[in-house]
């Protein structure tokens, strides 16, 4: 399991793909403020259907705001 934790020190490619899908720019310093359970949720949570995308975006915005005091940046169109 320790190796898995180390893999979450940086934002995994699959999470970056989901961030693009939900239109959020997550900076490394924001990712680092999330706890391991939140990082795992972002790695494992489905993000394909419109409802899943909405739930993923909502969770992401909420946890980043809780940890950093501000919402994450949105990707420019």
Helices and strands as residue ranges (DSSP letters): H 2-7, H 13-22, E 24-25, H 28-33, H 36-44, H 50-68, E 73-74
